[in-house]
């Protein structure tokens, strides 16, 4: 698809059936994956996006529109946390000019750096503390999003959402909690 030769885009389609999931490329007529539905309950992983009627708008309002700012806040908190984790793992270095050999600086186990004095290279220390407040901020935002979407009891339910095998009652209960607005 498209005309970009350097980064070509290929159309991939996944067909979800109650018993099978089939992934294929209609352009090249190639089946990439044909597996049995991994869920024991036989449902497909698609959620319906509902629109609620408004007075003058024929299309209505998406159920995600009122909470889009909460979603963006959650994404911003996640990005800030990951940025700080990466910076703490690979912090920038402060080096004193003419006291080290740049070609010897290697981030590998037991690497030897050639320096003239012990304080020639030091890691840059910064006072960012988003890691410290990440868990409480993230959980508060997710809870607000769940409340706004009508899934208030999802966080206090005794049903484990990551459990692989569930009974039909547990599936119906979790479905009711997720679709309640």
C-alpha angles and dihedrals in degrees: 000000000000128000102268106124096184095053108022118192119219123199111237121185127195116200113201116204129173091252105024143031113212123189117190145154110238092193094057096028091231126142108219099179136009111175137156115261103273092210115089092209091062096231125136122239097245126117121201116240107220129203122209118214119248127195102255101014115088092196096048127206124307115240088234096053097080092052101039091105091055089050091051090048090053090050091048092051091049092048092048091049093049092046091053093046090053091047092050092048094047103023118181116259129235111213131187110229118254094007099097142036109245094204091062095057105107128157099219134116111284092001115167118222118198110225134159096220134019095246095050092107124028131168116254111250119210132179100228108141106180089119089061094055099031100099097049094042094046094047092048092051094046090048090051090049092049091049092049092049092049099252095116096141095047093090095050097040118118090223111104107224091203095053110121100210117044133171121243090252091055091050093050091047093051091045090053091050093050097046097044110106 
